[in-house]
Amino acid sequence: MRSHPVFSWPVRVYWEDTDAGGIVFYANYLKFFERARTEWLRSLGIAQGALRESAGGIFIVSETSVRYLAPAKLDDELIVTAELKDVGKASLIIRQQARRGETLLAEGTIRIGWVDDKTLRPGRIPPAILGVLNLE
């Protein structure tokens, strides 16, 4: 697989993102990662809402692994990245990071799988999507 550029998306930490200690609640990093993946796909012309209609399927998260290294706090400006690392017949593995400046706060890998929109059974990623990702 050829190398793919790292996609970056800015995220501001709001009050609703923090816990009682004033730091970002750990599960919210998954939300930040989701936003960056969605915007990465959108930047490639893949609008997830339209996938159901045009391709009869959707991407779903099937596996996550996240490592937390430093806390983010209220009003922090973060950069969240998405980088395609591996492609299977029915899934993509995306490496993601959340940074505040040069400080790495959290990093992880997320596997998204392709499923039929009606049955939710796994299927092959359509060639048109692989083409947009420059994988076919």
C-alpha positions as CSV (number, residue, x, y, z in Angstrom):
1,M,0.0,0.0,0.0
2,R,1.3,3.4,-0.9
3,S,1.9,6.1,1.8
4,H,-1.0,8.3,2.6
5,P,-0.9,11.9,3.9
6,V,-1.9,12.6,7.5
7,F,-5.2,14.5,7.8
8,S,-5.5,17.0,10.5
9,W,-8.6,18.5,12.1
10,P,-8.8,21.2,14.8
11,V,-10.8,20.5,17.9
12,R,-11.6,23.0,20.8
13,V,-12.2,21.5,24.2
14,Y,-15.5,22.6,25.6
15,W,-17.0,22.4,29.1
16,E,-19.0,19.4,28.1
17,D,-15.8,17.5,27.1
18,T,-14.4,17.7,30.6
19,D,-14.9,15.6,33.8
20,A,-15.2,16.8,37.4
21,G,-11.5,17.2,37.6
22,G,-11.5,19.7,34.7
23,I,-9.7,17.5,32.2
24,V,-11.0,15.8,29.1
25,F,-13.0,12.7,30.0
26,Y,-11.1,9.8,28.4
27,A,-14.0,8.5,26.2
28,N,-14.3,11.9,24.6
29,Y,-11.0,11.3,22.7
30,L,-13.0,8.7,20.8
31,K,-15.4,11.4,19.8
32,F,-12.6,13.6,18.7
33,F,-11.1,10.7,16.7
34,E,-14.6,10.1,15.1
35,R,-14.9,13.7,14.0
36,A,-11.4,13.7,12.4
37,R,-12.1,10.4,10.6
38,T,-15.5,11.7,9.3
39,E,-13.9,14.9,8.1
40,W,-11.0,13.0,6.5
41,L,-13.5,10.9,4.5
42,R,-15.5,14.0,3.7
43,S,-12.3,15.7,2.4
44,L,-11.9,12.7,0.0
45,G,-15.5,13.1,-1.3
46,I,-16.9,10.3,0.8
47,A,-19.8,11.6,2.7
48,Q,-20.9,8.9,5.2
49,G,-24.5,9.9,5.1
50,A,-24.6,9.4,1.3
51,L,-22.8,6.0,1.4
52,R,-26.0,4.3,2.5
53,E,-27.9,5.5,-0.5
54,S,-25.1,5.3,-3.1
55,A,-23.3,2.1,-2.1
56,G,-25.8,0.3,0.1
57,G,-23.5,0.2,3.1
58,I,-21.8,2.1,5.9
59,F,-18.6,2.1,7.9
60,I,-18.9,1.1,11.5
61,V,-16.2,1.0,14.2
62,S,-15.3,-2.6,15.0
63,E,-12.2,-2.2,17.1
64,T,-10.4,0.5,19.0
65,S,-7.1,0.8,20.9
66,V,-6.3,4.1,22.6
67,R,-3.3,5.1,24.8
68,Y,-3.6,8.2,27.0
69,L,-0.4,10.2,27.6
70,A,-1.2,13.6,28.9
71,P,-4.5,15.5,29.8
72,A,-6.3,18.1,27.7
73,K,-8.2,20.8,29.6
74,L,-11.0,23.3,29.0
75,D,-10.4,25.7,26.1
76,D,-7.4,23.8,24.8
77,E,-7.0,23.8,21.0
78,L,-6.1,20.4,19.8
79,I,-5.1,18.9,16.5
80,V,-6.6,15.5,15.8
81,T,-5.1,13.4,13.0
82,A,-6.2,10.5,10.9
83,E,-3.8,8.4,8.8
84,L,-4.8,5.3,6.8
85,K,-2.4,2.5,8.0
86,D,-3.9,-0.8,6.6
87,V,-6.6,-2.0,4.3
88,G,-8.4,-5.3,4.3
89,K,-11.2,-6.6,2.1
90,A,-13.8,-5.3,4.5
91,S,-12.0,-2.9,6.8
92,L,-9.6,0.0,7.2
93,I,-7.2,0.6,10.1
94,I,-6.7,4.3,10.8
95,R,-4.0,5.6,13.1
96,Q,-5.1,8.6,15.1
97,Q,-3.5,11.2,17.4
98,A,-4.7,14.1,19.5
99,R,-2.0,16.8,20.1
100,R,-1.9,20.2,21.9
101,G,1.0,21.9,20.1
102,E,3.9,19.5,20.1
103,T,2.5,17.5,23.1
104,L,1.0,14.1,22.2
105,L,-2.1,13.6,24.4
106,A,-3.6,10.4,23.1
107,E,-3.0,8.0,20.2
108,G,-4.8,5.0,18.9
109,T,-5.8,2.8,16.1
110,I,-9.4,2.4,15.0
111,R,-10.7,-0.3,12.7
112,I,-13.7,0.6,10.7
113,G,-15.5,-2.2,8.9
114,W,-17.9,-2.1,5.9
115,V,-21.3,-3.5,6.5
116,D,-24.6,-3.8,4.5
117,D,-26.8,-1.0,5.6
118,K,-29.9,-3.2,6.1
119,T,-28.5,-6.4,7.5
120,L,-25.3,-5.0,9.2
121,R,-23.4,-8.0,7.9
122,P,-19.8,-7.4,6.8
123,G,-19.1,-7.0,3.2
124,R,-16.3,-6.0,0.9
125,I,-15.5,-2.3,0.6
126,P,-16.9,-1.2,-2.8
127,P,-14.3,-0.6,-5.5
128,A,-15.4,3.0,-6.0
129,I,-14.5,3.8,-2.4
130,L,-11.2,2.0,-2.7
131,G,-10.6,4.0,-5.8
132,V,-11.1,7.3,-4.0
133,L,-8.7,6.0,-1.3
134,N,-6.2,5.2,-4.2
135,L,-6.1,1.6,-3.2
136,E,-7.3,0.0,-6.5
